[in-house]
Structures are given as structure tokens and as C-alpha cells.
Amino acid sequence: MKYVSTRGQIEPIEFQDAVLMGLADDGGLIIPESIPDVTGRLEAWKSLDYSELAFEILRLFVGDIPETDLKSLIEKTYADAFDPAPAVTVRVGPVYVLELWHGPTLAFKDIALQLLGNLFEYILARRGGRLNILGATSGDTGSAAIAGCRGRDGIDIFIMHPAGRVSEIQQRQMTTVLDENVHNIAVAGNFDDCQRIMKTLAADLDFKGKYSLGAVNSVNWARVLAQIVYYFKVVFEVQAQTGAQRVQVEVPTGNFGDILAGWYARQMGLPISQLILATNENDILARFFSSGEYSLGKLSQTLSPSMDIQVASNFERYLYYKVGCDAGRLRALMDEFARTGSLHVEVADDGKIDSAVVAGVGTQDDVLATIGKYHREYDYLLDPHTAVGVSVAEAMGVSDEPLVALSTAHPAKFPDAIKKATGKDLAHHPAIDTLANLPTRCAELPNDIEAVREFIIKTIG
């Protein structure tokens, strides 16, 4: 399998080069040259455990790592860091909740970023050199990326977060990690500002080359690839429990990476009837799938901060396929968006942008009501991001097909929202409670590209 850019201006590259490149050198996003059809393999895969399933899927996309090494990397990733497993399916009332927060930072990002950290270390050990990772986070990516890269040879990691716009616990999960190779940056702006700085520096090829800049955000293809696996796992489990032919999956969505993994899984042949895209009040993606209009709105600060995003970086990957894999048209649309803050795609004759995706918005009132309802009726705590998704799915009505709700974070990461919804101090986890008294380290920088550039140069010497 070779990899190309959505913008069509790099030569095809191997998987390891794609991992190290992160953002494509032409400013686009790296994608596989083709999407494999695995329809004929589904039955044989249903009996596999998580690591075995991950190996079978990843081997289709990884052509330049020996299969014995790839298997070892996957087993190393998922053997010890997740308790009891990377993905756990729980029946809660009318939905099958897929708990994806059993990793070291209690968020779904761990599933991909633990693997990515091992991939970085593996590649650098064979190629030599160093990698300086620059990432932006709206909350959970930062701590998961740090957990995946802390203390690793040959890697320094710089994580930007919007000052005052992540939860206190999310901030402490990042800033209490004091390893010498970990560098936290609080930027005086919002997440979109952090992401813009990251992409601008990654697009400066002289700077990127001289300082060996890499990426851990879901612009890195390996992140999306790793997340495809748990869609297969949960569909197989729900089919076994219900006998259903197809399953619908609801995904709370911010940067579009998680639901994009589900879209790839469906393209590969996994029997997902539809993907339910759920946003909070930052509804740029919900508006697109309803109207074809992708346009910036006012950024709102909500109870689900990891979804407080306007510019969803992974949307470009989806848009590339939507325009028929026409890199020239994709470039024109992205240039239009850069100039005007808006782009438009024609709606099909049936009034839909994509028959595979339906979309809706869960407000803060919806979130609080849903958390309260599931606690009262099912004795189950949803974190506010998961509650966005569940509220949207419930608003869409009853279906004969089983509904999977992706649960993206442990509720203990958002105790204020849980207390507001239930009236009780219920959201705790030992890994979170121990953070309160730990020392922290974080640089505070203005919302300025050059300030971040100089900080990186000074830090790595």
C-alpha cells in the first residue's frame, strides 16, 4: 500500500514515511492509494481478539514493516496499557455503549496514540535521527499524545492547548507530566488557533525539515488507521448478541477523525447502516451534512470542550472522496475556504450529502438532560461528549437496527458537568484524583506563530 496527498502534489510514499511526515508536504492530508474491500474476510475475523483483529486490518495498509514486527508492535501496544481491554461494549438501556476510555489517560485517543508512540520509536530506532512532534489539542489528544511519547528515545513532544478552554483535569493530565522530552504550551487563543499554528509550521518545509517536525494530531494517518479497528470489533460483538445484519453507530464529533475511521470501515465492507454524526453548538459539520455548506460560525465554549472546534482538520480527507478523488478540485475548494471561510458541495437528488451519514446537534441543555436521564434510569454515567452523541441519536427516533454509541472519555474527566447534571459528586477515578496535588510545568505563549516557532527552536537548541 502506498500513500498520496489529498492535494495531489507529492509522490506516493510508504507507510513509515507517511507516519513521519504527518501533514503532507503539499499542505494536504495523507491517504491510502486505495481502500481494501474486506467483505470476504468478515466471517473469519469475528472470532479474533482485539490485537489479532488490529493486525489483520493494519497489515492491509502497512507494506514496509515486516509482519512479525508489526504483530509485535500491536501486541506491545494493547497488552498492558488498557484495562480490561482497549474497547469494551456495554448494553445501557436502548444503546450499546462502546467504552473507549480504558487507556492510561481515560480517553479514546489512547487507542491510537499508544500505537503511534510505538511506531515512532520503532521507525527512529531503524532510521536514526530525532523527531520533534508538534501537536494541538482541544482536550484529550494532548494528554494521550504525551502518554504515548513521554520518555521515548529520540522524541521531543510539544503540545499546544488553548489557555483556559480545556477542563482543569485535562490541563493537569498534560502539565503534570514532567519528563524532559515533554513541553506543554498554553496558547492565548482557541483550539482553531492552535491547529492553525501547527499546520502553518508543518507547511513551512524548510523549518519542518531542519527541525524534524512530526505530528500526532489526527492529521497523522496512523491515528485514523488505528481507530478503524474498534468499529469492526463492536459491530462483530453487537451482531453476535443480537443477530442483526447491520448496525448503526453514533459518533460525537469535533475534528472528524473518529467518525472518518468509521466511514473508512464502512467503505471496507463493514455492515454499518449509517453513521450518526453528533456535534455540540459548534455545528459546522452538522450544517454541512444537512445543507452542503461548510462555513465558519462563532466558536462557542461548552460542557464538551474537546468538540469546541470550527475547522475540522480531517474533513479534508472526506471531502477528497466526496469530489471524486479530484485533487485539483479539492485544492480549489480548500483555497476558497481559506479565502472566504466557506465552501459548498452540491446536495444529491435525494437531498442528502451522503447516504451513509446523518447529522444532528446536541445542546448543553440536551447534554445535561441526557446525563441525568441515563444516571437515573440506568445507573450509568455518560461524559458530556458521549452525552452529545446519545442525545442526537435519541432525537432521531427509533430504528429496528441496534444502535452503538461511542463513549469517548471517562466521566471523571468532567466532574463539574456530571455534578451539574446529577446534583451529585459522582465522577471520580484514582488516576484523576491523584492529579490534584502534583506539580505542573507549562509555557504560556501569545497566539502567534513566531512565538511558538522560537519556543521550539530555543527548547531543542
C-alpha positions in Angstrom: 0.0 0.0 0.0 1.3 3.4 -1.0 0.1 6.8 0.3 -0.7 10.0 -1.5 -1.9 13.5 -0.6 -5.4 14.9 -0.9 -3.9 17.8 -2.8 -2.1 15.5 -5.2 1.3 17.2 -5.2 3.6 14.6 -3.5 4.9 11.4 -5.0 3.4 8.2 -3.5 5.2 7.2 -0.3 5.4 4.2 2.0 3.6 3.8 5.4 6.6 4.7 7.5 7.3 7.8 5.5 3.6 8.7 6.0 3.9 8.3 9.7 6.9 10.6 10.0 5.6 13.2 7.5 2.3 13.7 9.4 0.8 16.6 7.4 1.6 16.1 3.8 4.4 18.3 2.4 2.0 20.0 0.0 -0.3 21.1 2.8 -2.8 18.3 2.3 -3.6 15.1 4.3 -2.1 11.7 3.6 -4.4 9.0 2.5 -4.0 5.4 1.2 -4.0 5.0 -2.6 -6.9 2.6 -2.3 -9.4 1.3 0.3 -9.3 -2.5 0.5 -12.6 -4.5 0.3 -12.7 -7.0 3.2 -16.2 -8.3 2.8 -15.0 -11.8 2.2 -12.9 -11.8 5.4 -15.5 -10.6 7.9 -16.7 -14.0 9.0 -13.2 -15.2 9.7 -12.4 -12.1 11.6 -15.3 -12.4 14.1 -13.6 -14.8 16.4 -10.4 -12.7 16.7 -9.4 -10.8 19.9 -8.5 -7.1 19.7 -4.8 -7.4 18.9 -5.4 -10.1 16.3 -8.1 -8.1 14.6 -5.9 -5.0 14.6 -3.1 -6.9 13.0 -5.4 -8.3 10.2 -6.6 -4.8 9.4 -3.3 -2.9 9.7 -1.4 -5.4 7.6 -3.6 -4.4 4.6 -2.3 -0.8 5.0 1.3 -1.4 6.1 3.6 -2.7 3.4 7.1 -1.7 4.7 7.1 -3.2 8.2 7.7 -6.9 8.4 4.6 -8.7 9.6 6.4 -10.2 12.6 7.5 -6.7 13.7 4.0 -5.3 13.1 2.4 -8.0 15.1 4.8 -7.4 18.0 4.2 -3.6 17.9 0.4 -4.2 18.1 0.7 -6.8 20.8 3.0 -4.5 22.8 0.5 -1.6 22.4 -2.6 -3.4 23.6 -1.2 -6.0 26.1 -0.6 -3.8 29.2 -1.8 -0.2 28.7 -5.5 -1.0 28.7 -7.7 -2.4 31.5 -9.6 -4.6 30.8 -9.4 -4.0 27.0 -9.0 -1.2 24.5 -12.7 -1.3 23.6 -15.5 -2.6 25.9 -19.1 -2.9 24.8 -21.8 -2.4 27.5 -25.6 -2.6 27.0 -27.1 0.5 28.6 -30.8 0.8 28.1 -31.6 1.2 24.4 -28.0 1.5 23.3 -24.7 -0.4 23.1 -22.1 1.9 24.6 -18.6 1.3 23.3 -16.3 2.4 26.1 -13.1 3.6 24.5 -11.6 5.2 27.6 -9.8 2.2 29.3 -6.3 3.5 28.4 -3.8 5.5 30.5 -5.4 8.9 30.1 -9.1 7.7 30.1 -9.9 8.9 26.6 -10.4 7.2 23.2 -7.3 8.9 21.9 -5.1 6.4 23.8 -6.1 3.6 21.5 -4.3 5.3 18.5 -1.7 7.3 20.3 -0.2 4.4 22.3 0.3 2.7 18.9 1.7 5.8 17.3 4.2 6.2 20.1 5.4 2.7 19.5 5.6 3.3 15.7 7.6 6.4 16.1 10.1 4.6 18.4 10.3 1.6 16.0 11.0 3.8 12.9 13.5 6.1 14.6 15.4 3.1 16.0 16.0 1.8 12.5 16.4 5.1 10.6 18.2 7.1 13.3 17.8 10.8 13.9 15.2 12.6 16.2 11.6 13.7 15.8 10.2 16.8 17.3 6.4 16.4 17.5 4.1 19.4 17.4 0.5 18.9 18.3 -2.6 20.9 19.1 -5.3 19.7 21.5 -8.8 20.7 22.4 -8.5 18.5 25.5 -7.9 14.8 25.2 -5.4 14.5 22.4 -2.7 16.3 24.3 -2.6 14.0 27.3 -2.9 10.9 25.2 -0.1 12.0 22.9 2.1 12.9 25.9 1.4 9.5 27.5 2.3 7.8 24.2 5.6 9.7 23.7 6.9 10.6 27.2 10.4 9.3 27.9 10.9 7.8 24.5 14.3 7.9 22.9 14.7 10.3 20.0 11.5 12.2 20.6 10.5 15.6 21.9 6.8 16.5 22.0 5.3 20.0 22.1 1.6 20.2 22.8 -0.4 23.4 22.4 -3.7 23.8 24.2 -6.0 26.9 24.3 -5.4 28.6 27.6 -8.5 28.4 29.8 -10.5 26.4 27.2 -9.8 22.9 28.3 -11.1 21.4 31.5 -8.9 21.7 34.6 -8.4 18.0 34.7 -7.5 17.8 31.0 -4.9 20.5 31.7 -3.5 18.8 34.7 -3.2 15.5 32.8 -0.9 17.2 30.4 1.0 19.7 32.6 1.8 17.3 35.5 3.9 15.2 33.1 7.5 16.5 33.9 9.6 14.2 31.6 12.4 16.2 30.0 11.0 15.5 26.4 7.5 16.8 27.2 6.8 20.5 26.5 3.3 22.0 27.2 2.3 25.3 25.7 -0.8 27.3 26.7 -1.7 29.5 23.8 -3.8 32.7 24.3 -6.4 31.7 21.8 -8.8 28.9 20.9 -8.2 25.4 19.6 -8.6 26.5 15.9 -5.7 29.0 16.6 -3.6 26.2 18.0 -4.4 24.0 15.0 -3.6 26.9 12.6 -0.2 27.4 14.2 0.5 23.7 13.9 -0.4 23.5 10.3 1.4 26.6 9.3 4.7 25.4 10.9 4.2 22.0 9.3 3.7 23.6 5.9 7.0 25.5 6.3 9.1 22.8 4.6 12.4 24.4 5.5 11.5 24.6 9.2 9.9 21.2 9.1 13.0 19.6 7.6 15.6 21.4 9.6 13.9 20.7 12.9 12.4 17.2 12.0 8.9 18.2 12.8 6.3 15.4 13.1 2.6 15.3 14.0 0.4 13.4 16.5 -2.9 15.0 15.7 -5.3 13.0 13.6 -3.8 14.7 10.5 -1.4 11.7 11.0 -2.9 8.9 9.0 -1.8 6.3 11.6 -4.2 7.8 14.1 -7.2 7.2 11.8 -6.0 3.8 10.8 -5.8 2.6 14.4 -9.3 3.8 15.1 -10.8 1.8 12.3 -10.2 -1.4 14.3 -12.7 -0.8 17.1 -15.6 -0.3 14.6 -15.0 -3.8 13.4 -14.8 -5.1 17.0 -18.0 -3.5 18.2 -20.1 -4.4 15.1 -19.0 -8.1 15.4 -19.9 -8.1 19.1 -23.3 -6.5 18.6 -24.1 -8.8 15.7 -23.2 -11.8 17.9 -25.5 -10.5 20.7 -28.5 -9.5 18.5 -28.3 -11.5 15.3 -28.6 -8.2 13.4 -27.3 -7.9 9.8 -26.4 -4.3 10.1 -25.6 -1.8 12.9 -25.9 1.9 13.2 -23.1 3.8 15.0 -23.3 7.3 16.6 -20.1 9.3 17.0 -19.7 12.6 18.9 -17.6 14.7 16.6 -15.1 17.5 16.8 -12.2 17.2 14.4 -13.9 14.5 12.3 -11.1 11.9 12.8 -13.2 9.4 14.8 -16.2 9.3 12.5 -13.9 9.3 9.5 -12.4 6.0 10.8 -16.0 4.6 10.9 -16.5 5.9 7.3 -13.4 4.0 6.2 -14.6 0.9 8.0 -17.9 1.1 6.1 -16.1 1.6 2.8 -14.1 -1.5 3.5 -17.3 -3.6 3.8 -18.2 -3.5 7.5 -22.0 -3.6 7.7 -22.7 -0.2 9.3 -26.1 1.0 8.0 -25.4 4.6 8.9 -23.1 6.8 10.9 -24.8 9.4 13.1 -22.6 12.5 13.4 -23.2 14.5 16.5 -21.9 17.9 17.2 -22.4 20.4 20.0 -23.3 24.0 19.3 -20.1 24.2 17.2 -22.1 22.7 14.4 -20.1 23.3 11.2 -20.1 19.6 10.4 -23.8 19.1 11.2 -24.6 22.0 8.9 -22.5 20.6 6.1 -24.2 17.2 6.1 -27.6 18.9 6.2 -27.0 21.6 3.5 -23.7 21.0 1.7 -22.4 24.3 3.2 -19.2 24.2 5.2 -18.8 27.6 6.7 -17.3 29.1 9.8 -19.5 30.1 12.7 -19.0 31.7 16.1 -16.9 29.4 18.4 -18.9 28.5 21.5 -17.4 27.3 24.8 -19.4 24.3 26.0 -19.6 21.5 28.5 -17.9 19.3 25.9 -14.7 21.2 25.3 -13.0 18.6 23.1 -15.7 19.3 20.5 -15.4 23.1 20.6 -13.9 23.2 17.1 -14.8 25.0 13.9 -12.2 23.9 11.4 -12.2 20.1 11.5 -8.8 19.0 10.1 -9.9 15.5 9.0 -12.8 16.9 6.9 -10.4 17.4 4.0 -9.9 13.6 3.8 -13.6 13.1 3.5 -14.0 15.9 1.0 -11.4 14.4 -1.3 -13.5 11.3 -1.7 -16.7 13.4 -2.0 -15.3 15.3 -5.0 -14.4 12.0 -6.8 -10.7 11.9 -5.6 -10.1 15.0 -7.8 -7.1 16.7 -6.1 -7.4 19.8 -8.3 -11.0 20.4 -7.3 -10.1 19.7 -3.7 -7.3 22.3 -3.8 -9.8 24.8 -5.3 -12.3 24.2 -2.5 -9.7 24.4 0.3 -8.4 27.7 -1.3 -11.9 29.0 -1.4 -12.4 28.1 2.3 -9.1 29.7 3.2 -10.1 32.9 1.5 -13.8 33.2 2.5 -14.4 30.8 5.4 -16.9 28.9 3.4 -17.2 26.2 0.7 -20.1 24.4 -0.9 -20.8 20.9 -2.2 -23.9 20.1 -4.2 -26.6 18.1 -2.5 -27.6 14.9 -4.3 -31.1 14.4 -5.8 -32.3 12.6 -2.7 -31.5 15.7 -0.7 -28.5 14.1 1.1 -24.8 14.8 1.1 -24.0 11.2 1.9 -26.4 8.3 2.4 -24.0 6.9 5.0 -24.0 9.9 7.3 -26.8 11.7 9.1 -26.1 14.6 11.5 -27.6 16.5 14.4 -26.7 18.9 17.2 -26.8 18.2 21.0 -27.0 21.4 23.0 -25.7 21.9 26.5 -29.3 21.5 27.8 -29.5 18.2 25.9 -26.2 17.1 27.4 -27.3 17.8 31.0 -30.7 16.1 30.5 -29.1 13.0 28.9 -26.5 12.6 31.6 -29.2 12.9 34.2 -31.6 10.5 32.5 -29.0 7.8 32.0 -27.9 8.1 35.6 -31.5 7.9 36.9 -32.8 5.2 34.6 -29.8 3.0 34.0 -27.4 3.9 36.8 -24.8 4.8 34.2 -22.6 7.9 33.9 -22.0 9.4 30.4 -19.3 12.0 30.0 -20.6 15.2 28.3 -19.1 14.3 24.9 -20.7 10.9 24.9 -24.0 12.6 26.0 -23.9 14.9 23.0 -23.9 11.8 20.8 -26.6 9.9 22.7 -28.9 12.9 22.8 -28.6 13.3 19.0 -29.2 9.6 18.4 -32.3 9.6 20.6 -33.7 12.7 18.9 -33.5 10.8 15.6 -36.0 8.2 16.8 -36.3 4.5 17.0 -34.8 2.1 14.4 -35.0 -1.6 14.1 -31.2 -1.8 13.9 -29.0 -1.9 17.0 -27.5 1.4 18.0 -23.9 1.7 19.1 -22.9 4.9 20.9 -19.1 5.6 21.0 -18.1 6.7 24.5 -15.0 8.8 24.2 -14.0 9.7 27.7 -14.4 8.6 31.3 -16.9 10.9 33.2 -14.3 11.6 35.9 -12.6 14.0 33.4 -15.6 16.3 33.6 -16.8 16.4 37.2 -18.4 19.8 37.0 -20.7 18.7 34.2 -21.6 15.5 36.0 -22.4 17.3 39.2 -24.5 19.9 37.3 -26.5 17.1 35.6 -27.0 14.8 38.6 -26.7 17.1 41.6 -24.0 14.7 43.0 -20.3 14.5 43.1 -20.1 11.1 41.3 -17.3 11.5 38.8 -14.1 10.0 40.2 -11.2 7.8 39.1 -8.0 7.1 41.0 -5.9 8.3 38.1 -7.7 11.6 38.1 -7.9 12.2 41.8 -4.2 11.8 42.2 -3.5 14.8 39.9 -4.8 17.4 42.3 -1.5 17.8 44.3 1.1 17.2 41.6 3.5 19.9 40.4 2.9 21.2 36.9 5.0 22.8 34.1 3.7 24.8 31.2 4.8 27.7 29.0 2.4 30.5 28.3 2.6 32.0 24.8 0.7 34.5 22.8 -1.5 33.5 19.9 1.4 33.9 17.5 3.1 31.6 15.1 6.5 33.1 15.5 6.3 32.9 19.3 5.7 29.1 19.0 8.5 28.7 16.4 11.0 30.5 18.6 10.0 28.4 21.6 10.6 25.2 19.7 14.0 26.4 18.4 15.1 27.5 21.9 13.9 24.4 23.6 15.6 21.9 21.3 18.7 24.1 20.8 
